[in-house]
Amino acid sequence: MTHSNNDEAPTQDPIETAEIVRPKQGGGFWEIIRFTIIALAIVIPVRMFIAQPFIVSGESMFPTFNDGDYLIVDEISYRLGEPHRGDVIVFRYPLKPERFFIKRIIALPNETIAYTDGNLVATTEDGTEINLDEPYINEYTQADFSITMTEDEYFVMGDNRNASSDSRVWGPLPEEFITGRALLRLLPTREIGALPGDYKQEDNQ
């Protein structure tokens, strides 16, 4: 079906003219069924393999995210590439996989993450030390710690460090539990945007 995009009268040549016709009597029900099947064939794979909606619950990612924020999570990017430091991800809680958490990736596989004297430092596999700049947090009081990842583990933390259950509490996150990254924030409307909370860490020594 085509539509005219200007104010000219439509041509009467039957080859050039498109028209809308009412469905045949009795065909409406089957048209609805067909439309529903087509819609489900599109929506279900998208929901299962490409993107899913999630609602933030709690304040562990404040001030980046608030309780009730409505997010669309991209589930396909990490099938094509690797997660990066600074990505905000949604994942299944390893100790109770039916629950989903939202946190930020702080350290990557085979890295050591250490908090000492108020400084958070990631040490790469080749020994490079990266002092992490974290403008997304308000305050952070923490006992010193040092944890080393295996080849398929990530260290994740909430932006609201003093009110977050994360890798400091239950350990590194195995890659298999990652669902995807925060792709869109749809609510609240004043904060609609793509890749909400995304921060590219400059890996300066």
C-alpha positions in Angstrom: 0.0 0.0 0.0 1.4 3.4 -0.9 0.3 6.9 0.2 0.7 10.3 -1.4 3.0 12.6 0.4 1.8 15.8 -1.4 -1.5 17.6 -2.1 -2.0 16.6 -5.7 -5.1 14.7 -6.6 -4.4 11.0 -7.1 -4.2 9.7 -10.7 -7.2 7.7 -11.9 -5.0 5.3 -13.9 -5.7 1.9 -12.3 -2.0 1.0 -12.6 -1.0 4.0 -10.5 -3.8 4.1 -8.0 -3.8 2.2 -4.7 -7.0 1.8 -2.7 -8.1 0.5 0.7 -10.8 -2.2 0.6 -12.7 -3.6 3.5 -11.9 -7.3 4.3 -14.3 -9.8 3.1 -17.2 -10.7 5.4 -16.0 -13.4 7.9 -12.3 -12.8 7.2 -11.7 -10.3 10.1 -11.2 -12.9 12.8 -8.6 -14.8 10.8 -6.8 -11.5 9.9 -6.6 -10.8 13.6 -5.2 -14.3 14.3 -2.6 -13.9 11.5 -1.6 -10.5 12.7 -1.2 -11.8 16.3 1.0 -14.7 15.1 3.2 -12.4 13.0 3.5 -10.0 15.9 4.4 -12.8 18.4 7.0 -14.1 15.9 8.7 -10.7 16.0 8.3 -9.8 19.6 9.2 -13.1 21.3 12.6 -13.5 19.7 13.3 -9.8 20.4 12.4 -10.3 24.1 14.3 -13.6 24.4 17.5 -12.8 22.5 17.9 -9.1 21.7 16.4 -6.8 24.4 14.4 -6.9 27.6 12.7 -4.3 29.8 13.8 -4.0 33.4 12.7 -1.7 36.2 15.3 -0.6 38.7 14.4 -1.6 42.3 16.4 0.0 45.2 19.1 2.6 45.5 22.3 0.7 45.0 23.0 2.6 41.7 22.1 6.0 43.0 22.7 8.7 41.8 23.1 7.2 38.3 19.8 5.4 38.6 16.8 5.8 40.9 14.2 3.3 42.1 11.6 2.9 39.4 13.8 3.8 36.4 12.5 1.9 33.3 15.4 0.4 31.2 15.8 -1.5 28.0 18.7 -4.0 28.3 20.7 -5.0 25.2 21.3 -8.7 25.2 23.1 -9.1 21.9 26.2 -6.9 22.2 28.1 -9.2 24.5 27.5 -12.1 22.1 29.4 -10.1 19.5 32.0 -8.5 21.8 33.3 -8.3 25.3 32.1 -6.2 28.3 34.2 -3.1 29.1 35.2 -1.4 32.3 32.6 1.2 33.1 29.7 -0.6 31.5 26.4 -0.7 33.4 25.1 -4.3 33.2 22.2 -6.4 34.3 22.9 -9.9 35.5 21.5 -12.8 37.4 22.6 -12.8 41.0 25.0 -15.8 41.3 23.7 -16.8 44.7 20.0 -16.7 43.6 19.8 -16.7 39.8 16.1 -16.0 39.7 16.9 -12.4 40.8 18.5 -9.7 38.6 21.0 -7.1 39.8 22.2 -3.9 38.1 25.8 -2.9 38.7 28.9 -1.3 37.0 31.9 -3.3 35.8 35.0 -2.2 37.7 37.6 -4.9 36.8 38.0 -7.3 33.9 39.0 -11.0 33.6 42.5 -11.8 34.9 42.8 -8.4 36.6 43.4 -7.6 40.3 41.3 -4.9 41.9 42.5 -3.4 45.1 41.2 -0.6 47.4 44.0 0.9 49.5 44.1 4.1 51.5 41.1 5.5 49.6 42.4 4.6 46.1 40.8 2.0 43.8 43.4 0.5 41.5 43.0 -2.2 38.8 46.1 -4.1 37.8 46.1 -5.8 34.4 47.5 -9.2 33.6 50.7 -7.6 32.3 51.2 -5.6 35.6 49.9 -2.3 34.4 48.2 -0.3 37.3 45.2 1.7 36.4 44.0 4.3 39.0 40.2 4.4 38.5 38.5 7.7 38.2 34.9 7.4 39.3 32.9 10.6 38.9 29.6 8.7 39.2 29.8 8.0 42.9 29.0 10.4 45.8 30.9 9.0 48.7 32.8 5.8 49.5 33.9 4.4 52.8 35.4 1.0 52.5 37.9 -1.3 54.3 40.9 -2.2 52.2 40.7 -5.2 50.0 42.4 -7.0 47.0 40.7 -9.6 44.7 42.0 -11.2 41.6 39.7 -12.3 38.8 39.9 -15.6 36.8 39.7 -15.6 33.0 35.9 -15.5 33.0 35.1 -13.2 36.0 34.2 -9.6 36.4 34.3 -7.4 39.5 31.1 -5.3 39.7 30.0 -2.6 42.1 27.0 -0.4 42.7 27.5 3.4 42.3 26.0 3.9 45.7 28.9 2.1 47.3 27.7 2.4 50.9 24.4 0.8 50.1 25.2 -1.9 47.5 25.6 -5.7 47.7 28.1 -6.5 45.0 31.4 -8.2 44.3 32.9 -6.9 47.6 30.3 -9.0 49.4 29.6 -12.1 47.3 32.7 -12.2 45.1 33.5 -11.8 41.3 30.7 -12.2 38.8 31.1 -15.2 36.4 30.5 -14.1 32.8 27.8 -16.7 32.3 25.4 -14.7 34.6 25.6 -11.5 32.5 22.3 -10.7 30.8 23.3 -7.5 29.0 24.1 -3.8 29.2 21.7 -0.9 29.9 20.9 0.3 26.4 18.0 2.8 27.0 16.3 4.6 29.8 12.7 5.3 29.0 11.4 6.5 32.4 11.5 9.0 33.9 10.8 11.0 30.7 13.1 13.8 31.8 16.1 11.4 31.7 15.3 9.5 28.5 18.5 8.5 26.8 20.8 5.9 25.3 23.5 4.0 27.2 22.5 5.6 30.6 25.3 5.7 33.1 27.9 4.7 30.5 31.4 5.8 31.4 34.6 5.2 29.5 37.4 4.8 31.9 40.6 6.3 30.7 43.2 3.6 31.5 45.8 6.0 32.7 48.6 4.6 34.8 
